[in-house]
Amino acid sequence: MTRRGSIRSRSSNILLVFLVGMVLTYWVYLKNTQGAHLAKMKERWAQADQEEVEAGQREVEEEQRLIHEKEQASQKHEPIVKRRKTEIILELDYKVASGKNAKIIIDMWKDVAPITAANFIALVRADYFDKDAHFYRAEEDFLLQGGMRPNNRFDRPKKPLYNPIKLEANYRNERGTISMARLSGPDTATTEFFINLADNPGLDAKESEPKGKSGYAVFGKVREGMDVIDEISKLKASKVDGLRILDNPVTILSAASKSYD
């Protein structure tokens, strides 16, 4: 072999080694890159799986919470669904801090006292309470009563639109609930109502008596404006025949019903 041939052979060998080295280097690079990519993908999959597990766990915990609340409500004989889809809005001739007329929003509990709630909603829709009804009796830490006209407050209220309704004393007279006032007999409620300023178990149906013969019918609860009710109950009043009657009864300017259906 000539000298020139020997040089060419060496050059070819060097080039071959270089190319093999390049191929090996690229293969190692691809392997490492794929390994890193695969590791990242596995990490993402693991994270997604963990998030799914946590989401499922939250759903289970929420379901357990709801079941627990329903069990507690059942043990306390409370309605599981307290808020129905009808609310009553009372606008009062009573100014709040903003200078606007106070508004009271009351949720109707049709599932607790369907007849009583329907009667009250019907009165509202007939404009029975507009400008001719007032909050007039305020027994501190007990109740705030409304409905009767103040100019002849101890005469009969203006003629009811409907006949007296059946007593539905199915729920406790707790603070913020609204109940129907009545005469001494059980089925005598018509238009008078009151809002409980405190828990008043003495107004609840007595277990010793037949159902529907005692107690006062709760048919809703104040959702907004209980602070206003508390303020009105503390206004100046005078004792009349043993009742604490406001010197200046608060007029109900308007009463409206709103349906969510």
Secondary structure as UniProt FT lines:
FT   HELIX           3..75
FT   TURN            76..77
FT   STRAND          86..95
FT   TURN            97..98
FT   STRAND          101..108
FT   TURN            110..112
FT   HELIX           114..125
FT   TURN            126..127
FT   TURN            130..132
FT   STRAND          134..139
FT   TURN            140..142
FT   STRAND          143..146
FT   HELIX           150..152
FT   TURN            153..154
FT   TURN            175..176
FT   STRAND          177..180
FT   TURN            186..187
FT   STRAND          193..196
FT   HELIX           201..203
FT   TURN            207..208
FT   TURN            211..212
FT   STRAND          218..224
FT   HELIX           226..233
FT   STRAND          237..240
FT   TURN            241..242
FT   STRAND          243..259
//
